[in-house]
């Protein structure tokens, strides 16, 4: 099942790249921005609860889709880009086993414990 989930996330990551390609931005923007949602980990400096909240806010695909659709509705490419980057980044993270965080600590995710094999 783990392999199937990773393949699915890879497909969603490719879909994010496709959506980015529909916008009129140079490709280097994708490379520069793809890791920016991880800045949300700064929330962990204020504790696990704050860290999990902020991290999950920036890694939730529903929020990414709402932003993307709001960008389409308002004809605002920057808002669309923000939604696409959040969506693609979340898929990339989940493909690598990093899920949404629980308040018990960074390594506890909806996909299981990070770094624990078994």
N, C-alpha and C positions, 0 to 999 in steps of 0.2 A: 504494500500500500504506500509506503514511503516514496518509492520510485515513481509511482503513479502521480502522487501529489507534486513531486518535483517537476515532472514533465508538464503537468497542468500549469504550475507557476511559471515555467519557462515559456509556455505558450502565451500566458498573460503578459509576461515581460516583452515578448515579441510584439504583442498587440499594442503595448505602450509605445514601442519604437515606431510601429506603423502610424499610430496617432500623432506622434511627434513629427514624423515625416510629412504629415498633412499640413503642418504649420509652416510658416515662412521664416524659420530660424536656421542659422548655420548649424551643422552637426556638432561643432565643438561646444555649443551651448548644452547639449544633452550630456556630454562627457563632464562638463564643469558642474552641472546642477544635479546629476543623478545621486550624489552622496549627501547633498545638503539636508535632506530630512533627518539624517543622523545627528545633526546639531541639536535635535530635541533631547538627546541623552544628557544635555546639560541639566535637565530637570532632576537627575539623580543626585546632583550636588545638594539638593534640598530634601533628600530622603526618597525612600522607595515609592511611597504613595504619589508624591509629586512627579517623580521620574516616570513611573508607569503611566500616569495620566497624560503627561506631555508627549512621551514616546508614542503611546497609542493614538493620540490625536493626530500626529503626523504620519502614522503608518496605517491608518484605517482607510480601506479602499472605498467605503461608502462616502466618506468625506471627499476623497479624491474625485469620485464620480460626480458628486454634487458641484464641486468647483469647476470641473470640466464642462458640465452641462450649463452652469451659470455663465461660463465664458462664451459658450456657443450662443446662449440666449441674449447676452449683452453684446455680442460681437467683439469680445475683448480677448485678443490672442494671449495676453499675459496671464489672465485667469485660466484660460485653457491650458497653457503651458504648465502652470502650477499644478493643476489637477493631473496632467499627464505624468509629470515628474513624480508626484506622490504615488500615483498608481503603479508606475513602472518600478519605482524604488521598493515599494511594498512587495511586489511580486518577486523582485530580485532577492530581497531579504528572505522571504519565505522559501524560495527555491534553495537557499543555503541553510535553512533550518531556523531562522530567526523569526519568531512569531510575535504576536501581540503580548504584552507583558502583564504579569500578575503583580500585585502590590507587595508580594513577598520578596522580590528581588529581581534584578535584571535577567538572571539566567533562567527564571521560571516563566515559560511562555505557553500559549495555547497549543503549540506544536510539541510540547514536552520540554524537558530540561536541557538547556544548551550545554553541550560538552559531555553529556551523559550518554553512553552507548548501552543499548540493551533493549 
